[in-house]
Amino acid sequence: MHEGVFHITDLFAPLSEVIHTRKSVRKFDPTYSIEQTEIMEMLQEATLAPSSSNLQPWRFVVIQDPDTKKKIREFSFNQEQIETASAIIAVVADTEMYHNIDEIYMANLQAGHIDEKNVAIQIGNAKALYPNAPKEARLNIAAFDAGLVSMQLMLIAKAKGYDTVPMGGFDKAQFAEAFDLGDRYVPLVLIALGKAAAPAYGSTRLPLDTITKFV
C-alpha cells in the first residue's frame, strides 16, 4: 500500500483474524486474573450490539469469587473451566425489558439521535407491544438479543488476547435460585473468560453451498 493511502479492506484483516482464531477453550490458567475494570470495558463494548427496539434486554452477573465458582460448578455438569477461568460471565435475560422504555428512548432524545415527535411515536409503539406480549415471546426476544451480545463479547475478548467458551449446560433453575433472580430474569448462558492453558480443539463447518441458497 502506498504511504498515506487508506483502503477499506485494511479494516477487515484484524476482524477476520479474530474470527478465525476464536475457539472455545476449556483449559484455563487458574493463576491468571483479569481486573474488574477491564471486564467492565469489554462489557461496555459488547453492549453496542443491536437489540429489539434497542431495549437491551441483557443483564450480566460476573463471578470471580472462588467459592461461588465452585458452587456453580456443582450444577454445571462439573465443567472444569467454571473454576479455572478468570471470570464466569452469566448473560441473563430481562423478560420485562419494557420497564426501560422511557429511560432508553429519552436518553436517545437527549443525545440528539431522535427528535421529540419521533421519540413519542417510538415510546408509544414500544409500550403498546412489549408489555402486552406473552412472557414466552419476550423471553425469545431476549434470548436472541443475548446471543448477539454474547458473541460480540467473545470476539472483543479474543481481540484483547483472552479466551472464552460459552456454556448452556447448567441448571438454570438452580442458578436463578442461587443469585435470587426472581421471575423477571432468566439465565441463558455462562461465558468462561480467561487465559488459555492449552490450545482449543479445532472444528470444521458444514460446506457453505449446502446451507446457503440465493433466490
GIRAUR-V442456 format. One record per pair of residues at least 24 apart in sequence whose ideal C-beta (glycine too) atoms are under 10 Angstrom apart, sorted by the first residue. I is the first residue (numbers start at 0). J is the second residue. D is the distance in Angstrom with one decimal. If there is no record, write none. Layout:
i={I/I}
j={J/J}
d={D/D}
//
This chain:
i={13/14/14/16/16/17/17/17/17/17/17/17/18/18/18/19/20/20/20/20/21/21/21/21/21/21/21/21/21/22/22/22/22/22/22/22/22/22/22/23/23/23/23/23/23/23/23/23/23/23/24/24/24/24/24/24/24/24/24/24/24/24/24/24/24/24/24/25/25/25/25/25/25/25/25/25/25/25/25/25/25/26/26/26/26/26/26/26/26/26/26/26/26/27/27/27/27/27/27/27/27/27/27/27/27/27/27/27/27/27/27/28/28/28/28/28/28/28/28/28/29/29/29/29/29/29/29/29/29/29/30/30/30/30/30/31/31/31/31/31/31/31/31/32/32/32/32/32/33/33/33/33/33/33/33/33/33/33/33/34/35/35/35/37/37/37/37/37/38/38/38/38/38/38/38/38/40/40/41/41/41/41/41/41/41/41/41/41/41/42/42/42/42/42/43/44/44/44/44/44/44/44/45/45/45/45/45/45/45/45/45/45/45/45/45/46/46/46/47/47/47/48/48/48/48/48/48/48/48/48/49/49/49/49/50/50/50/50/50/50/50/50/50/51/51/51/51/51/51/51/51/51/51/51/52/52/52/52/52/52/52/52/52/52/52/52/53/53/53/53/53/53/53/53/53/53/54/54/54/54/54/54/54/54/54/54/54/54/54/54/55/55/55/55/55/55/55/56/56/56/56/56/56/56/56/56/56/56/56/56/56/56/56/56/56/56/57/57/57/57/57/57/57/57/57/57/57/57/57/57/57/58/58/58/58/58/58/58/58/58/58/58/58/58/59/59/59/59/59/59/59/60/60/60/60/60/60/60/60/60/60/60/60/61/61/61/61/61/61/62/62/62/62/62/62/62/63/63/63/67/67/68/70/70/70/71/71/71/71/71/71/71/72/73/73/73/73/74/74/74/74/74/74/74/74/75/75/75/75/75/75/75/76/76/76/76/78/78/78/78/78/78/79/80/80/80/80/80/80/80/80/80/81/81/81/81/82/83/83/83/83/84/84/84/84/84/84/84/84/84/84/84/85/85/85/85/85/85/86/86/86/86/86/87/87/87/87/87/87/87/88/88/88/88/88/88/88/88/88/88/88/89/89/89/89/89/89/89/89/89/89/89/89/89/90/90/90/90/90/90/90/90/90/90/90/90/90/90/91/91/91/91/91/91/91/91/91/91/91/91/91/92/92/92/92/92/92/92/92/92/92/92/92/92/92/92/92/93/93/93/93/93/93/93/93/94/94/94/94/94/94/94/94/94/94/94/94/94/94/94/95/95/95/95/95/95/95/95/96/96/96/96/96/96/96/96/97/97/97/97/97/97/97/97/98/98/98/99/99/100/100/100/100/100/100/101/101/134/134/134/137/138/138/141/141/141/142/142/142/144/145/145/145/145/146/146/149/149/149/149/150/152/152/153/153/156/156/156/160/160/161/161/161/161/162/162/162/162/162/162/162/162/163/163/163/163/163/163/164/164/164/164/164/164/164/165/165/165/166/166}
j={158/154/158/157/158/153/154/155/156/157/158/159/154/157/158/157/157/158/162/199/150/153/154/156/157/158/162/163/199/157/162/163/164/195/198/199/200/201/202/80/153/162/163/164/165/166/191/199/200/202/80/84/157/161/162/163/164/191/192/193/194/195/196/197/198/199/200/78/79/80/83/84/162/164/166/191/195/196/197/199/200/79/80/83/84/162/164/193/195/196/197/198/199/79/80/81/82/83/84/85/161/162/163/164/191/192/193/194/195/196/197/83/84/85/162/193/194/195/196/197/65/79/80/82/83/84/85/193/194/196/83/85/193/194/196/83/84/85/161/193/194/195/196/63/85/86/193/194/61/63/84/85/86/156/159/161/192/193/194/85/61/63/86/85/86/156/159/161/63/85/86/88/152/156/161/192/155/159/86/88/151/152/153/155/156/158/159/161/192/88/148/151/152/155/155/151/152/154/155/156/158/159/88/90/147/148/149/150/151/152/153/154/155/156/190/148/151/152/148/151/155/144/145/146/147/148/149/150/151/152/144/147/148/151/96/103/140/141/143/144/145/147/148/96/125/128/129/137/139/140/141/143/144/147/96/97/100/103/104/121/124/125/128/129/140/144/99/100/103/104/106/107/112/121/125/144/93/96/97/98/99/100/103/104/125/129/137/140/141/144/93/96/99/103/141/144/148/91/92/93/94/95/96/97/99/129/137/138/140/141/142/143/144/145/148/184/90/91/92/93/96/141/142/144/145/146/147/148/149/152/187/89/90/91/92/93/96/141/145/180/183/184/185/186/88/89/90/91/148/152/190/87/88/89/90/91/174/177/178/180/184/186/189/86/87/88/89/190/192/86/87/88/89/178/189/191/87/88/192/177/178/191/173/174/177/169/170/173/174/177/178/189/169/169/170/173/177/169/170/171/172/173/174/176/177/166/168/169/170/173/174/189/166/168/169/170/164/166/168/169/189/191/191/162/163/164/166/189/191/192/193/196/166/169/189/191/191/191/193/194/196/161/162/163/164/189/190/191/192/193/194/195/161/162/191/192/193/194/161/190/191/192/193/166/169/189/190/191/192/193/149/152/153/156/163/165/188/189/190/191/192/166/169/171/174/175/178/180/184/186/187/188/189/190/141/142/144/145/146/148/149/152/165/186/187/188/189/190/141/145/171/174/175/178/180/183/184/185/186/187/188/137/138/139/140/141/142/143/144/145/180/183/184/185/186/187/188/137/138/141/144/145/183/184/185/129/132/134/135/136/137/138/139/140/141/142/182/183/184/185/129/130/134/137/141/182/183/184/125/129/130/137/140/141/144/183/125/126/128/129/130/131/132/137/129/130/183/125/129/124/125/126/128/129/130/125/126/182/183/185/185/185/187/184/185/187/185/187/188/187/185/186/187/188/187/188/187/188/189/190/190/190/192/190/192/190/192/193/194/195/192/193/194/195/191/192/193/194/195/196/198/199/190/191/192/193/195/199/189/190/191/192/193/195/199/189/190/191/190/191}
d={7.5/8.0/8.3/9.2/8.9/9.6/5.6/8.7/9.5/5.0/4.9/9.7/6.9/8.4/9.9/9.9/6.5/9.6/9.7/9.6/9.4/6.2/6.3/8.3/4.3/8.9/8.1/7.5/8.9/8.8/7.6/9.1/8.6/8.6/7.9/3.4/7.3/7.3/7.5/9.4/8.9/8.5/7.4/4.2/7.1/9.1/9.1/5.8/7.9/8.2/7.5/8.7/9.9/9.3/3.9/6.9/5.5/7.7/9.7/7.9/8.8/4.4/8.3/7.8/8.0/4.6/9.3/7.5/6.7/5.0/8.9/9.4/9.5/5.8/9.5/7.9/9.0/9.5/8.2/7.3/8.4/7.5/7.4/7.4/9.9/9.3/9.8/9.7/6.5/4.5/3.7/8.3/8.2/8.3/5.6/9.8/8.9/4.2/4.5/7.1/9.7/7.2/9.7/8.7/6.7/8.6/4.0/6.4/6.5/5.6/8.8/7.3/9.0/8.2/9.5/6.5/4.5/7.2/4.4/9.4/9.2/9.5/9.9/7.1/4.2/8.2/8.6/8.3/9.6/7.8/9.3/9.5/10.0/8.9/9.2/9.2/9.0/5.6/9.1/5.8/4.1/9.5/8.5/7.9/5.6/8.7/8.7/9.4/9.9/8.4/9.2/4.3/6.1/9.2/9.3/7.0/6.7/6.9/8.3/9.4/7.5/7.6/8.6/9.8/10.0/9.9/7.6/9.0/8.4/8.4/6.0/7.5/9.8/9.2/9.7/7.3/8.8/8.6/10.0/8.9/9.5/6.3/9.7/5.1/5.9/9.3/6.8/8.2/8.1/7.6/8.8/10.0/6.8/8.8/9.5/7.5/8.1/9.6/5.1/9.9/9.3/9.5/9.3/9.5/9.2/5.3/7.9/8.9/4.6/3.8/8.7/8.7/5.8/8.8/10.0/6.3/8.2/8.8/8.9/7.2/9.5/7.5/9.4/9.2/4.4/4.4/8.6/7.9/4.4/8.4/7.7/6.1/9.1/9.4/8.4/9.8/8.4/8.6/8.6/4.1/9.0/6.9/7.6/8.2/9.5/9.6/8.7/9.4/9.9/4.9/8.3/7.4/5.9/9.8/8.4/9.3/8.1/8.6/9.1/7.7/8.1/5.3/7.8/7.4/8.8/9.9/9.7/9.7/6.0/8.0/9.9/7.5/9.7/8.9/9.1/9.9/8.3/4.2/7.3/9.5/6.1/6.9/6.4/9.4/7.2/7.1/9.7/8.3/8.7/8.0/8.2/7.4/7.2/7.0/9.7/7.4/8.2/9.3/5.9/4.4/7.4/8.6/3.8/9.3/8.3/9.4/7.7/9.1/6.7/3.9/9.0/9.4/5.5/7.5/9.5/9.8/5.9/7.0/7.0/7.0/9.1/7.2/9.9/6.3/5.2/9.8/8.8/5.0/8.4/9.8/8.6/8.6/7.8/4.3/7.7/5.6/10.0/9.5/9.3/8.9/9.6/6.2/9.8/9.4/5.8/6.8/6.3/6.9/8.8/8.9/9.3/8.3/7.4/4.1/8.5/6.2/8.7/9.8/5.9/8.5/9.2/7.9/9.2/5.6/7.6/5.4/7.8/9.9/8.8/6.5/4.3/7.6/6.8/9.0/8.5/9.9/7.9/9.8/9.7/8.3/9.2/9.6/9.4/9.9/6.7/7.1/9.5/8.7/7.0/7.4/9.5/7.5/9.1/10.0/9.1/8.5/9.9/6.2/4.0/9.2/8.9/4.3/7.1/9.7/8.2/6.8/6.6/3.9/7.3/9.0/8.3/7.0/8.7/5.1/7.1/8.8/8.7/6.4/7.1/8.0/8.8/8.2/9.5/9.7/9.5/5.9/7.7/9.3/4.3/9.7/8.0/9.9/7.9/8.4/7.5/6.9/9.5/8.1/7.1/9.8/7.3/9.6/8.6/8.3/8.1/9.5/8.8/3.7/5.8/4.0/8.9/9.9/7.9/9.8/8.5/5.8/3.8/7.0/9.7/8.7/7.8/4.8/7.0/8.5/9.8/5.4/7.1/5.8/7.4/9.4/8.6/7.1/9.8/9.4/8.6/9.7/8.8/7.2/4.5/8.1/5.9/9.7/9.0/9.9/7.0/10.0/7.7/9.4/10.0/5.5/8.2/7.5/5.4/7.8/9.8/9.5/9.8/4.9/8.7/6.7/5.3/8.0/8.6/7.7/5.4/4.9/7.8/6.7/8.9/7.9/9.9/9.0/8.7/8.5/6.7/9.6/4.9/6.6/5.2/6.6/9.1/8.4/6.0/9.4/8.7/3.5/5.9/9.7/8.1/5.7/9.8/9.2/6.7/4.5/7.8/5.4/9.7/8.7/9.7/6.2/9.6/9.5/6.6/6.1/8.5/9.9/9.8/5.6/9.0/9.5/4.8/5.1/9.8/8.8/6.0/9.7/7.9/5.8/7.2/6.1/8.5/8.2/8.5/7.3/9.6/8.9/4.9/8.7/9.3/6.4/9.8/6.8/7.8/6.6/8.8/9.5/6.9/6.8/8.3/3.8/4.8/9.1/8.6/8.0/9.3/8.9/8.7/9.7/9.8/9.7/4.8/5.9/9.8/7.3/8.9/9.4/8.7/8.6/9.5/9.4/9.8/6.1/9.0/9.5/7.4/7.8/8.2/5.7/9.1/9.9/9.4/9.8/4.9/6.8/8.2/8.0/8.1/5.7/9.9/6.2/10.0/6.5/8.3/6.6/8.6/8.3/5.8/9.1/8.0/10.0/6.0/6.5/6.5/8.5/8.3/7.7/6.4/6.6/4.3/9.3/9.8/7.3/5.5/6.2/5.4/8.1/9.6/10.0/8.9/7.3/4.9/8.9/9.5/9.8/8.0/7.4/5.3/8.2/7.3/6.8}
//
